[in-house]
Amino acid sequence: MVCGVRVEEIDDPLMQKIRWLDKLVDELAKGKPMEKILRS
């Protein structure tokens, strides 16, 4: 879930990827290592 929107419910594949990147950036900003984020 990103910004109150479930990524799985987004129809447009490009928008889906943008949301995933958004989530990735958020997690990195919190200080999580990239490996842990990508595994979950």
GROMACS elastic network, one bead per residue, 0.5 to 0.9 nm:
[ bonds ]
;  ai    aj funct       b0    kb
    1     4     6  0.61215   500
    1     5     6  0.54893   500
    1     7     6  0.58005   500
    1     8     6  0.83193   500
    1    19     6  0.88344   500
    1    23     6  0.84515   500
    2     5     6  0.52791   500
    2     6     6  0.63303   500
    2     7     6  0.67066   500
    2    19     6  0.64744   500
    2    20     6  0.78227   500
    2    22     6  0.76587   500
    2    23     6  0.63345   500
    3     6     6  0.83531   500
    3    19     6  0.85227   500
    3    23     6  0.88343   500
    5     8     6  0.86806   500
    5     9     6  0.76781   500
    5    10     6  0.80340   500
    5    19     6  0.88904   500
    6     9     6  0.54423   500
    6    10     6  0.70799   500
    7    10     6  0.55240   500
    7    11     6  0.89135   500
    7    15     6  0.87190   500
    7    16     6  0.58850   500
    7    17     6  0.86857   500
    7    19     6  0.67178   500
    7    20     6  0.74052   500
    8    11     6  0.79662   500
    8    16     6  0.76187   500
    9    16     6  0.86720   500
   10    13     6  0.74168   500
   10    15     6  0.70348   500
   10    16     6  0.59251   500
   11    14     6  0.88745   500
   11    15     6  0.79259   500
   11    16     6  0.74979   500
   12    15     6  0.53445   500
   12    16     6  0.62714   500
   12    17     6  0.88838   500
   13    17     6  0.63085   500
   13    18     6  0.86888   500
   14    17     6  0.51853   500
   14    18     6  0.62792   500
   14    19     6  0.87277   500
   15    19     6  0.61926   500
   15    20     6  0.86557   500
   16    19     6  0.52038   500
   16    20     6  0.63227   500
   16    21     6  0.87375   500
   17    20     6  0.50410   500
   17    21     6  0.61821   500
   17    22     6  0.85140   500
   18    21     6  0.51112   500
   18    22     6  0.61207   500
   18    23     6  0.87070   500
   19    23     6  0.62576   500
   19    24     6  0.85942   500
   20    23     6  0.50980   500
   20    24     6  0.61539   500
   20    25     6  0.86687   500
   21    25     6  0.61219   500
   21    26     6  0.85364   500
   22    25     6  0.52367   500
   22    26     6  0.62686   500
   22    27     6  0.87785   500
   23    26     6  0.50342   500
   23    27     6  0.62438   500
   23    28     6  0.86308   500
   24    27     6  0.52274   500
   24    28     6  0.62027   500
   24    29     6  0.85624   500
   24    34     6  0.82793   500
   24    37     6  0.72086   500
   24    38     6  0.83598   500
   25    28     6  0.50747   500
   25    29     6  0.60304   500
   25    30     6  0.86658   500
   26    29     6  0.50615   500
   26    30     6  0.64121   500
   26    31     6  0.89677   500
   27    30     6  0.51197   500
   27    31     6  0.67248   500
   27    32     6  0.58227   500
   27    33     6  0.83446   500
   27    34     6  0.84040   500
   27    37     6  0.71440   500
   28    31     6  0.51235   500
   28    32     6  0.52028   500
   28    33     6  0.66462   500
   28    34     6  0.68083   500
   28    37     6  0.81589   500
   29    32     6  0.74134   500
   32    35     6  0.84801   500
   32    36     6  0.69727   500
   32    37     6  0.69584   500
   33    36     6  0.56462   500
   33    37     6  0.66924   500
   34    37     6  0.52396   500
   34    38     6  0.62352   500
   34    39     6  0.86822   500
   35    38     6  0.53520   500
   35    39     6  0.62410   500
   35    40     6  0.89678   500
   36    39     6  0.52934   500
   36    40     6  0.66137   500
   37    40     6  0.56109   500
